Amino acid sequence: MDVTSTSTDLIIALPVKADVATFTDEKAFEDLYEKIVKKVGEHVPDVSTKVGRDAIASLAYKVARTKTTLDKQGKDLTEEWRKNTSKVNATRNTISERLEALQKTVRQPLTDWEVAEDARIDKHQAALDTLLSHVTLTVRPSEELRTMLASVDATIVDDSWDEFRDRADLAKADALAALTRLIAIAEKQEADARELAELRAEREAREAAEQAKQDEEARAEEERQAEQRQKEQAERIEREAREQAERDAQARIDAAEKEAREANERAERAAADERQRIADEQAAQVAEQQRREADIEHRRTVNNTVVNALVACAEISPDQARKIVAHMVSGLIPNVTFHY
């Protein structure tokens, strides 16, 4: 019967059933640990190739599986041999701590390579993103764009870019093309702006000359109109004096007629006001009478509702219920208030 495990997942062969000495005899464990260390020492780590990196990962995995197997054997042993539980658990902890440390040591070359690899890729990606950022730029001053073009053109793309070289070549070409196109657009816009400024200056000069001519003509016209206004003013003063005399006479006539008309209107308004006052008093009296009648009807309805409720719930006669309601309304029943 085979009593030794030959699993390829383990760093060394282990008994199928836990060896008690491994967990109770410190020397026995040290001998086992030395075998594991020796086996690990036979491996020469190489991170320069994928095969080498995979070998490191596989070795670290075997160390971890050996730790897990021994730990499980220790657990099984504690079930069979409770008297040695404390010692076995201590050995398990030692196994876990040492083999985890060994696992970390074995894998450290691969871990260091992975960290360096991530940093290398991040550096290349950042440089690539910088080149690509020029492809999506919008138009800005041509001088600023020419500075960017010089910076991109000075970017060296060689084997130092590693596997990013092809993408860097394309990104640089795209960035140079985009910046060249933007510079042409910016220079055209700037030239158009200069031409527009020159045309605007010429137009303003023409407009100033035209305005000066118009101002001179306006002054001459104003002088002519001033003379005309003086003549017309003299004629107007004479005409207004004559018209004012006529208006004064007519105003006296109109005032007399207005006074008579206003006196008649005041008398008519006084009579109308009196008629309205009488009508308002009569309307108020009718409204008050209607309000009183409505209030009486409302009270009668509420009282009848309460009477009916008392008859229904207390099984008393309607006369008795009406007397109770009458006492409530009159305030003859203490602590009872009747609201409509």
URURJO-V919277 format. One record per backbone hydrogen bond with DSSP energy under -1.0 kcal/mol. CO is the residue of the C=O (numbers start at 0). NH is the residue of the N-H. Records with the same first field share a line. If there is no record, write none. Layout:
BEGIN
CO->NH / NH
END
This chain:
BEGIN
2->15
6->9
13->4
18->21
19->22 / 23
20->24
24->28
25->29
26->30
27->31
28->32
29->33
30->34
31->35
32->36
33->37
34->38
35->39
36->40
39->42
48->52
49->53
50->54
51->55
52->56
53->57
54->58
55->59
56->60
57->61
58->62
59->63
60->64
61->65
62->66
63->67
64->68
65->69
66->70
67->71
68->72
69->73
70->74
71->75
72->76
73->77
74->78
75->79
76->80
80->83
81->84
83->87
84->88
85->89
86->90
87->91
88->92
89->93
90->94
91->95
92->96
93->97
94->98
95->99
96->100
97->101
98->102
99->103
100->104
101->105
102->106
103->107
106->110
107->111
108->112
109->113
110->114
111->115
112->116
113->117
114->118
115->119
116->120
117->121
118->122
119->123
120->124
121->125
122->126
123->127
124->128
125->129
126->130
127->131
128->132
130->133
131->134
140->144
141->145
142->146
143->147
144->148
145->149
146->150
147->151
148->152
149->153
151->154
157->160
158->161
160->163
161->164
163->167
164->168
165->169
166->170
167->171
168->172
169->173
170->174
171->175
172->176
173->177
174->178
175->179
176->180
177->181
178->182
179->183
180->184
181->185
182->186
183->187
184->188
185->189
186->190
187->191
188->192
189->193
190->194
191->195
192->196
193->197
194->198
195->199
196->200
197->201
198->202
199->203
200->204
201->205
202->206
203->207
204->208
205->209
206->210
207->211
208->212
209->213
210->214
211->215
212->216
213->217
214->218
215->219
216->220
217->221
218->222
219->223
220->224
221->225
222->226
223->227
224->228
225->229
226->230
227->231
228->232
229->233
230->234
231->235
232->236
233->237
234->238
235->239
236->240
237->241
238->242
239->243
240->244
241->245
242->246
243->247
244->248
245->249
246->250
247->251
248->252
249->253
250->254
251->255
252->256
253->257
254->258
255->259
256->260
257->261
258->262
259->263
260->264
261->265
262->266
263->267
264->268
265->269
266->270
267->271
268->272
269->273
270->274
271->275
272->276
273->277
274->278
275->279
276->280
277->281
278->282
279->283
280->284
281->285
282->286
283->287
284->288
285->289
286->290
287->291
288->292
289->293
290->294
291->295
292->296
293->297
294->298
295->299
296->300
297->301
298->302
299->303
300->304
301->305
302->306
303->307
304->308
305->309
306->310
307->311
308->312
309->313
310->314
316->320
317->321
318->322
319->323
320->324
321->325
322->326
323->327
324->328
325->329
326->331
327->330
332->335
END
